[in-house]
Amino acid sequence: MDSQKISRINELYRKSKAEGLTEAEKKEQKLLRMEYLESVKRNLRVQLNNIDVEEKDGTVVNLGEKYGNKKGN
């Protein structure tokens, strides 16, 4: 998510606390928040899929390979 959209999320939040939002702004805020959350989830998934764990027996297992490296979920 680009910094312009994050700035807009913050701007709408401040406006909602100060004076309230119109219905159109509430919709925009909801959509931007959903997009932001999906972006965070996607980034976390990528990070988790690239973690290697050393098992007790000394073998190294990649979590993405072990748990199916689910793409798009």
C-alpha positions as CSV (number, residue, x, y, z in Angstrom):
1,M,0.0,0.0,0.0
2,D,1.4,3.4,-0.9
3,S,2.0,6.2,1.5
4,Q,-0.7,8.4,-0.2
5,K,-3.4,5.9,0.8
6,I,-2.0,5.6,4.4
7,S,-2.0,9.4,4.6
8,R,-5.6,9.4,3.5
9,I,-6.6,6.8,6.1
10,N,-5.0,9.0,8.8
11,E,-6.6,12.1,7.4
12,L,-10.1,10.5,7.5
13,Y,-9.5,9.2,11.0
14,R,-8.5,12.7,12.3
15,K,-11.5,14.2,10.5
16,S,-13.9,11.6,12.0
17,K,-12.7,12.5,15.5
18,A,-12.8,16.3,14.9
19,E,-16.0,16.8,13.0
20,G,-17.4,13.5,11.7
21,L,-17.5,12.0,8.2
22,T,-20.0,12.0,5.4
23,E,-21.4,8.7,4.2
24,A,-19.1,8.8,1.2
25,E,-16.1,9.4,3.4
26,K,-17.2,6.5,5.7
27,K,-17.3,4.2,2.7
28,E,-13.9,5.4,1.5
29,Q,-12.4,4.9,5.0
30,K,-13.9,1.4,5.2
31,L,-12.5,0.4,1.8
32,L,-9.0,1.9,2.6
33,R,-8.9,0.1,5.9
34,M,-9.8,-3.2,4.3
35,E,-7.1,-2.7,1.6
36,Y,-4.6,-1.9,4.3
37,L,-5.4,-5.0,6.4
38,E,-5.1,-7.2,3.3
39,S,-1.7,-5.7,2.5
40,V,-0.5,-6.4,6.1
41,K,-1.8,-10.0,5.9
42,R,-0.2,-10.6,2.5
43,N,3.2,-9.2,3.8
44,L,3.0,-11.4,6.9
45,R,2.3,-14.5,4.8
46,V,5.3,-13.8,2.6
47,Q,7.5,-13.4,5.7
48,L,6.2,-16.6,7.3
49,N,6.6,-18.6,4.1
50,N,10.3,-17.6,4.1
51,I,11.1,-18.7,7.6
52,D,13.4,-21.7,8.1
53,V,13.1,-23.7,11.4
54,E,15.7,-26.1,12.7
55,E,14.1,-29.2,14.1
56,K,15.4,-31.1,17.1
57,D,17.1,-33.7,14.9
58,G,19.1,-30.9,13.1
59,T,17.1,-30.8,9.9
60,V,16.1,-27.4,8.6
61,V,12.5,-27.0,7.4
62,N,11.0,-24.1,5.5
63,L,7.6,-23.2,6.9
64,G,6.3,-22.3,3.4
65,E,7.1,-25.7,2.1
66,K,6.0,-27.5,5.2
67,Y,2.6,-25.9,5.3
68,G,1.9,-25.7,1.6
69,N,3.1,-22.2,0.7
70,K,-0.5,-21.1,0.2
71,K,-0.5,-18.3,-2.3
72,G,-3.4,-15.8,-2.4
73,N,-4.9,-16.8,0.9
